Amino acid sequence: MTRDKFTLPLRVTAMYASILEDKTVKEHLEEVRAVHQDSYEHMVRVGRLSMYLGVRNHLCDEQLRNIGEAGTLHDVGKKDIPGCVLCKA
């Protein structure tokens, strides 16, 4: 996975790590990863970027967690699309 060009405060990094460890989130991400690695990486980047923007906009911890989960799972439906379709230009 590529390195992000933005950094999250340590507490938010820990919060995002806990989102990725959530059983439901983890299951959905692994299902997407099995179909399309690029989509998986995109979902993780969007989740982190969402939290970064939330920090910049002074969201509280509960809002940061919610936006992190939503950003991470925004493309979860891709797990039901065959990889050959996702890769078409």
SVG drawing of the C-alpha trace seen along z (x, -y; Angstrom):
<svg xmlns="http://www.w3.org/2000/svg" viewBox="-23 -23 28 36">
<polyline fill="none" stroke="black" stroke-width="0.4" points="0.0,0.0 1.3,-3.5 2.2,-5.9 -0.3,-8.7 0.9,-12.2 -0.9,-13.4 -0.4,-12.5 -3.1,-12.0 -2.6,-12.9 -1.5,-9.8 -4.9,-9.5 -6.7,-9.5 -4.2,-7.0 -5.0,-4.7 -8.8,-5.4 -8.5,-4.4 -6.5,-1.3 -9.4,-0.3 -11.9,-0.9 -9.8,1.5 -9.9,4.1 -13.6,4.0 -15.0,7.4 -17.6,6.2 -15.3,3.6 -12.5,6.2 -14.8,8.7 -16.1,6.2 -12.6,5.0 -11.3,8.6 -14.1,9.4 -13.3,6.4 -9.6,7.2 -10.3,10.7 -12.0,9.3 -9.9,6.2 -6.8,5.1 -6.9,1.5 -10.4,1.0 -9.4,2.2 -6.4,-0.3 -8.7,-3.1 -11.2,-2.4 -8.5,-2.5 -7.1,-5.8 -10.5,-7.4 -11.2,-6.4 -7.9,-8.0 -8.4,-11.0 -12.0,-11.4 -10.6,-11.4 -7.8,-13.9 -10.5,-16.3 -12.5,-15.7 -9.5,-16.7 -9.0,-19.8 -12.6,-20.7 -12.5,-20.1 -14.9,-17.2 -15.3,-15.4 -14.0,-11.9 -17.4,-10.3 -17.8,-12.2 -14.2,-11.3 -14.9,-7.6 -18.2,-7.8 -16.6,-9.6 -13.7,-7.1 -16.0,-4.1 -18.1,-5.7 -15.1,-6.7 -13.7,-3.2 -16.9,-1.4 -18.1,-3.8 -17.3,-1.3 -18.2,1.9 -20.7,2.8 -17.7,3.5 -17.3,6.9 -20.3,8.0 -18.8,6.9 -16.5,9.3 -12.9,8.1 -12.9,8.3 -15.6,5.7 -13.9,3.4 -10.7,3.5 -12.3,2.4 -11.4,-1.1"/>
</svg>
